[in-house]
Amino acid sequence: MEFGIEQAEREVLAEFRAYLDDLHAEGFTPAVPPLVRPDHAMAPEDIAERRRFIQRLGRDGWLGIAWPEEFGGRDLGYLAQWLVIEELSWRKLPEMLMSVTMIGPTLMRAGSDEHKRQYLGGILAGDIEFCLGFSEPGAGTDLAALQTRAVLEGDEYVVNGQKVYTTGAQYATHIWLAVRTGAPDSRHRGITLLIVPIDTPGITIRPMITQADYRTNEVFFDNVRVPVANRVGDENGGWAVISLSLDLERNLNANLQVRELDEIIEWAEEPDADGQRPADDDLVRVELGMLAARVEIVRLMSAQVASLIARQEPLASEASMAKVWSSETFQELPSVALDLIGPEGLRSVGSAGAPVHGLPELDYRESPVRKFAAGTNEVQRDIIAQRALGLPRNR
């Protein structure tokens, strides 16, 4: 089912698929292995190839295709952009999800005219890419507890503190940084949002390798000086900017399951040496059918959020609902796949003869992070209860 996908959007997707096929035919593919998500690439040459690929997308007009023409986009609609992102995700190719669908649109709504002039064109060209400087050792789920401090000195903020789980800092050009400018206990009312170039003196990036072998980072700020002009919104008014950007981020997690499901189904349909297929077993078909239903619900929920964004309607609980369902489906997919495949499924990516290219084993190790990235599922359920069901806030 493809509810709400118009013919014009299907044509955009067909054009983009043909474009990617042409890039593949001419040998223009990133060094990142095609069956491994881009964040597993950590070598400098992989990062350089990633940048080269994204800049090619930008030069050919495929970044920010939903953006209004006044900001350099093609005004093709958010659903068309969502389909393009899903296609990149399916092919395991790099993209600039946060910059294109999260930071850019937030700057359009909350940034100054100078911010729009300075950053939007660079994002569309693939020259500017953001990472999020939100989580801290003592402020993850409770982001309002962050303590990275910015003190105003003249026309600059002086920033000191530490961020953790800063995914993408190894290839980003700028940090979308949440800092405390109010009193230490000011919570939401004392947070400010700053744009900080990653090469600013005083910034140190240290790799953190997760149990799924991909890289996130610790980022340290030692008397980092940031111009006041880099502030988005008012001083101590950053929570509204952060909330807007997070609602857009939570829909990004929904594009990660389709390829995995397709690979598992292909495995089930492949006959063994005796001509038997796993899919000939009724129980296997039941499990695959349930997974397919869950993945389709993920896509429909994500498409619903995309439709709301396209119509510029406020997001209430829809982004949180999509995030919860997609992250839990992402955890169930490899778990069921490993149950179906058996011990052979524990072979990792790159191992000779690994079923489904080793993706179930990799995804199984990676899947827990999906339940707390972009806001833990427990907090998302609170948001759903309050915004969608009108339940009272606990006091």
GUGU-735891 format. One record per residue (C-alpha): residue number from 1; x, y, z; chain. Coordinates in steps of 0.25 Angstrom, whole numbers, plus 5000, padded with zeros to 4 digits. Example, Ala and Ser with C-alpha at 12.3 -4.5 7.8 and 13.67 -1.06 7.14 Angstrom:
resi, px, py, pz, chain
1, 5049, 4982, 5031, A
2, 5055, 4996, 5029, A
This chain:
resi, px, py, pz, chain
1, 5000, 5000, 5000, A
2, 5005, 5014, 4997, A
3, 4995, 5023, 5003, A
4, 4997, 5038, 4999, A
5, 5008, 5036, 4989, A
6, 5004, 5044, 4977, A
7, 5009, 5041, 4963, A
8, 5018, 5053, 4963, A
9, 5025, 5047, 4975, A
10, 5026, 5034, 4969, A
11, 5033, 5040, 4956, A
12, 5043, 5047, 4965, A
13, 5047, 5034, 4972, A
14, 5048, 5027, 4958, A
15, 5057, 5039, 4953, A
16, 5066, 5038, 4966, A
17, 5067, 5022, 4965, A
18, 5071, 5024, 4950, A
19, 5081, 5035, 4955, A
20, 5087, 5026, 4965, A
21, 5088, 5014, 4955, A
22, 5096, 5024, 4946, A
23, 5105, 5027, 4957, A
24, 5108, 5013, 4960, A
25, 5110, 5010, 4945, A
26, 5121, 5021, 4944, A
27, 5128, 5015, 4956, A
28, 5124, 5027, 4965, A
29, 5121, 5020, 4978, A
30, 5127, 5023, 4992, A
31, 5137, 5014, 4998, A
32, 5127, 5011, 5009, A
33, 5123, 4996, 5007, A
34, 5109, 4996, 5001, A
35, 5103, 4987, 5012, A
36, 5109, 4994, 5024, A
37, 5103, 5007, 5029, A
38, 5112, 5019, 5027, A
39, 5115, 5022, 5041, A
40, 5123, 5009, 5041, A
41, 5133, 5017, 5032, A
42, 5144, 5023, 5041, A
43, 5156, 5023, 5032, A
44, 5160, 5037, 5026, A
45, 5159, 5032, 5012, A
46, 5144, 5027, 5015, A
47, 5141, 5040, 5021, A
48, 5147, 5047, 5009, A
49, 5139, 5038, 4999, A
50, 5126, 5040, 5007, A
51, 5128, 5055, 5006, A
52, 5131, 5054, 4991, A
53, 5118, 5046, 4989, A
54, 5109, 5056, 4997, A
55, 5115, 5068, 4989, A
56, 5112, 5060, 4976, A
57, 5097, 5059, 4981, A
58, 5097, 5074, 4984, A
59, 5103, 5078, 4971, A
60, 5093, 5070, 4964, A
61, 5081, 5076, 4972, A
62, 5077, 5064, 4980, A
63, 5080, 5070, 4994, A
64, 5068, 5078, 5000, A
65, 5058, 5075, 4988, A
66, 5047, 5079, 4998, A
67, 5052, 5092, 5001, A
68, 5045, 5104, 4996, A
69, 5052, 5110, 4983, A
70, 5055, 5123, 4991, A
71, 5065, 5115, 4999, A
72, 5071, 5108, 4988, A
73, 5062, 5096, 4988, A
74, 5053, 5090, 4977, A
75, 5040, 5091, 4984, A
76, 5037, 5076, 4981, A
77, 5030, 5073, 4994, A
78, 5034, 5067, 5007, A
79, 5028, 5053, 5003, A
80, 5037, 5053, 4990, A
81, 5049, 5056, 4999, A
82, 5045, 5045, 5009, A
83, 5045, 5035, 4997, A
84, 5059, 5040, 4993, A
85, 5064, 5038, 5007, A
86, 5058, 5024, 5008, A
87, 5064, 5020, 4995, A
88, 5078, 5024, 5000, A
89, 5076, 5017, 5013, A
90, 5072, 5004, 5005, A
91, 5084, 5005, 4997, A
92, 5093, 5008, 5009, A
93, 5098, 5020, 5003, A
94, 5102, 5033, 5011, A
95, 5092, 5044, 5013, A
96, 5091, 5057, 5021, A
97, 5079, 5054, 5028, A
98, 5080, 5063, 5040, A
99, 5085, 5075, 5032, A
100, 5075, 5074, 5021, A
101, 5062, 5070, 5028, A
102, 5065, 5075, 5042, A
103, 5075, 5086, 5043, A
104, 5072, 5093, 5030, A
105, 5057, 5094, 5032, A
106, 5059, 5099, 5046, A
107, 5068, 5110, 5041, A
108, 5057, 5114, 5031, A
109, 5047, 5116, 5043, A
110, 5056, 5120, 5054, A
111, 5069, 5125, 5048, A
112, 5073, 5140, 5045, A
113, 5074, 5145, 5031, A
114, 5089, 5144, 5032, A
115, 5088, 5129, 5037, A
116, 5080, 5126, 5025, A
117, 5089, 5133, 5015, A
118, 5102, 5127, 5022, A
119, 5097, 5112, 5024, A
120, 5086, 5108, 5015, A
121, 5093, 5109, 5002, A
122, 5105, 5101, 5008, A
123, 5096, 5090, 5013, A
124, 5090, 5088, 4999, A
125, 5104, 5088, 4993, A
126, 5108, 5077, 5002, A
127, 5119, 5086, 5008, A
128, 5113, 5089, 5021, A
129, 5108, 5077, 5030, A
130, 5104, 5078, 5044, A
131, 5105, 5068, 5056, A
132, 5097, 5070, 5069, A
133, 5103, 5074, 5082, A
134, 5092, 5071, 5091, A
135, 5095, 5059, 5101, A
136, 5105, 5060, 5112, A
137, 5110, 5050, 5123, A
138, 5099, 5055, 5132, A
139, 5089, 5059, 5122, A
140, 5083, 5049, 5112, A
141, 5069, 5046, 5114, A
142, 5067, 5058, 5123, A
143, 5074, 5068, 5113, A
144, 5069, 5080, 5121, A
145, 5080, 5076, 5131, A
146, 5091, 5079, 5122, A
147, 5103, 5087, 5128, A
148, 5112, 5091, 5117, A
149, 5114, 5105, 5120, A
150, 5114, 5118, 5111, A
151, 5118, 5131, 5117, A
152, 5116, 5144, 5110, A
153, 5128, 5152, 5108, A
154, 5126, 5164, 5099, A
155, 5121, 5159, 5086, A
156, 5125, 5145, 5088, A
157, 5121, 5133, 5097, A
158, 5132, 5125, 5103, A
159, 5128, 5111, 5104, A
160, 5133, 5100, 5114, A
161, 5128, 5086, 5115, A
162, 5127, 5072, 5109, A
163, 5117, 5065, 5100, A
164, 5116, 5050, 5098, A
165, 5109, 5041, 5087, A
166, 5112, 5052, 5077, A
167, 5110, 5044, 5064, A
168, 5116, 5049, 5052, A
169, 5126, 5059, 5058, A
170, 5137, 5052, 5051, A
171, 5131, 5057, 5037, A
172, 5123, 5069, 5041, A
173, 5127, 5083, 5039, A
174, 5118, 5089, 5049, A
175, 5112, 5086, 5063, A
176, 5097, 5089, 5066, A
177, 5101, 5092, 5081, A
178, 5092, 5093, 5093, A
179, 5098, 5101, 5104, A
180, 5094, 5106, 5118, A
181, 5094, 5121, 5118, A
182, 5084, 5123, 5130, A
183, 5086, 5119, 5145, A
184, 5091, 5105, 5147, A
185, 5078, 5100, 5152, A
186, 5070, 5108, 5141, A
187, 5066, 5095, 5133, A
188, 5059, 5098, 5120, A
189, 5058, 5113, 5123, A
190, 5074, 5115, 5123, A
191, 5078, 5107, 5110, A
192, 5083, 5114, 5097, A
193, 5086, 5108, 5083, A
194, 5099, 5112, 5077, A
195, 5105, 5108, 5063, A
196, 5119, 5105, 5065, A
197, 5129, 5101, 5054, A
198, 5136, 5088, 5057, A
199, 5150, 5094, 5055, A
200, 5148, 5105, 5065, A
201, 5161, 5105, 5074, A
202, 5158, 5098, 5087, A
203, 5149, 5087, 5082, A
204, 5155, 5073, 5084, A
205, 5148, 5061, 5077, A
206, 5150, 5047, 5083, A
207, 5144, 5034, 5077, A
208, 5135, 5025, 5084, A
209, 5133, 5012, 5077, A
210, 5120, 5005, 5081, A
211, 5117, 4990, 5082, A
212, 5112, 4990, 5068, A
213, 5126, 4995, 5063, A
214, 5121, 5008, 5058, A
215, 5127, 5021, 5063, A
216, 5121, 5032, 5071, A
217, 5129, 5043, 5079, A
218, 5132, 5050, 5091, A
219, 5134, 5065, 5089, A
220, 5141, 5074, 5099, A
221, 5140, 5089, 5099, A
222, 5152, 5097, 5106, A
223, 5149, 5112, 5105, A
224, 5143, 5111, 5091, A
225, 5139, 5125, 5086, A
226, 5127, 5126, 5078, A
227, 5121, 5139, 5072, A
228, 5108, 5144, 5078, A
229, 5103, 5144, 5063, A
230, 5104, 5129, 5063, A
231, 5093, 5128, 5073, A
232, 5079, 5123, 5068, A
233, 5068, 5129, 5074, A
234, 5068, 5137, 5087, A
235, 5078, 5135, 5099, A
236, 5072, 5125, 5108, A
237, 5061, 5122, 5098, A
238, 5068, 5110, 5092, A
239, 5058, 5100, 5097, A
240, 5048, 5104, 5086, A
241, 5058, 5103, 5075, A
242, 5063, 5089, 5081, A
243, 5049, 5084, 5082, A
244, 5046, 5088, 5067, A
245, 5058, 5081, 5062, A
246, 5056, 5068, 5070, A
247, 5042, 5066, 5065, A
248, 5048, 5066, 5051, A
249, 5059, 5057, 5055, A
250, 5050, 5046, 5061, A
251, 5044, 5043, 5047, A
252, 5058, 5040, 5042, A
253, 5059, 5027, 5049, A
254, 5048, 5021, 5041, A
255, 5055, 5018, 5028, A
256, 5065, 5008, 5033, A
257, 5057, 4995, 5032, A
258, 5053, 4992, 5018, A
259, 5066, 4987, 5013, A
260, 5068, 4978, 5025, A
261, 5054, 4972, 5023, A
262, 5057, 4970, 5008, A
263, 5070, 4963, 5011, A
264, 5063, 4953, 5021, A
265, 5052, 4950, 5011, A
266, 5063, 4947, 5000, A
267, 5070, 4938, 5010, A
268, 5057, 4930, 5013, A
269, 5054, 4928, 4998, A
270, 5068, 4923, 4995, A
271, 5068, 4907, 4994, A
272, 5078, 4899, 5001, A
273, 5087, 4888, 4995, A
274, 5074, 4879, 4997, A
275, 5065, 4888, 4990, A
276, 5058, 4892, 5002, A
277, 5055, 4907, 5005, A
278, 5053, 4913, 5019, A
279, 5040, 4920, 5013, A
280, 5034, 4906, 5011, A
281, 5032, 4905, 5026, A
282, 5019, 4911, 5030, A
283, 5024, 4916, 5043, A
284, 5035, 4924, 5036, A
285, 5025, 4930, 5027, A
286, 5017, 4934, 5039, A
287, 5029, 4941, 5045, A
288, 5033, 4948, 5032, A
289, 5018, 4952, 5030, A
290, 5018, 4959, 5044, A
291, 5031, 4966, 5041, A
292, 5026, 4971, 5028, A
293, 5014, 4976, 5034, A
294, 5022, 4984, 5045, A
295, 5031, 4990, 5035, A
296, 5019, 4994, 5026, A
297, 5014, 5001, 5039, A
298, 5027, 5008, 5041, A
299, 5027, 5013, 5027, A
300, 5012, 5018, 5028, A
301, 5015, 5025, 5041, A
302, 5027, 5032, 5035, A
303, 5020, 5036, 5023, A
304, 5009, 5042, 5032, A
305, 5019, 5051, 5039, A
306, 5025, 5054, 5025, A
307, 5011, 5058, 5021, A
308, 5009, 5067, 5033, A
309, 5022, 5074, 5030, A
310, 5019, 5076, 5016, A
311, 5006, 5083, 5020, A
312, 5013, 5091, 5030, A
313, 5004, 5085, 5041, A
314, 5009, 5084, 5055, A
315, 5015, 5071, 5060, A
316, 5008, 5067, 5073, A
317, 5011, 5052, 5076, A
318, 5012, 5047, 5062, A
319, 5027, 5048, 5062, A
320, 5029, 5041, 5075, A
321, 5019, 5030, 5071, A
322, 5027, 5027, 5058, A
323, 5040, 5027, 5066, A
324, 5035, 5017, 5077, A
325, 5030, 5008, 5066, A
326, 5041, 5008, 5057, A
327, 5052, 5007, 5068, A
328, 5045, 4994, 5074, A
329, 5043, 4989, 5060, A
330, 5058, 4991, 5057, A
331, 5061, 4982, 5070, A
332, 5051, 4971, 5066, A
333, 5056, 4970, 5052, A
334, 5070, 4964, 5055, A
335, 5064, 4956, 5067, A
336, 5054, 4949, 5058, A
337, 5065, 4947, 5047, A
338, 5075, 4941, 5057, A
339, 5064, 4931, 5062, A
340, 5060, 4927, 5048, A
341, 5075, 4926, 5043, A
342, 5080, 4919, 5055, A
343, 5095, 4919, 5059, A
344, 5100, 4922, 5045, A
345, 5093, 4936, 5047, A
346, 5104, 4940, 5057, A
347, 5114, 4941, 5046, A
348, 5118, 4956, 5045, A
349, 5119, 4965, 5033, A
350, 5131, 4962, 5024, A
351, 5131, 4947, 5029, A
352, 5131, 4937, 5018, A
353, 5118, 4931, 5016, A
354, 5111, 4940, 5026, A
355, 5095, 4939, 5023, A
356, 5089, 4952, 5019, A
357, 5103, 4958, 5018, A
358, 5104, 4957, 5033, A
359, 5094, 4968, 5035, A
360, 5085, 4961, 5046, A
361, 5097, 4960, 5055, A
362, 5101, 4974, 5053, A
363, 5087, 4980, 5054, A
364, 5085, 4971, 5067, A
365, 5097, 4978, 5073, A
366, 5093, 4992, 5068, A
367, 5078, 4991, 5071, A
368, 5077, 4995, 5086, A
369, 5083, 5009, 5083, A
370, 5071, 5012, 5074, A
371, 5062, 5012, 5086, A
372, 5069, 5023, 5093, A
373, 5075, 5031, 5081, A
374, 5067, 5044, 5078, A
375, 5060, 5042, 5092, A
376, 5057, 5030, 5100, A
377, 5044, 5022, 5097, A
378, 5040, 5024, 5111, A
379, 5040, 5039, 5109, A
380, 5033, 5038, 5095, A
381, 5022, 5030, 5102, A
382, 5020, 5041, 5112, A
383, 5019, 5051, 5100, A
384, 5009, 5042, 5093, A
385, 5001, 5041, 5106, A
386, 5001, 5056, 5109, A
387, 4999, 5062, 5094, A
388, 4991, 5051, 5088, A
389, 4983, 5045, 5100, A
390, 4982, 5058, 5108, A
391, 4987, 5051, 5121, A
392, 4993, 5059, 5132, A
393, 5007, 5061, 5134, A
394, 5013, 5054, 5147, A
395, 5016, 5063, 5158, A
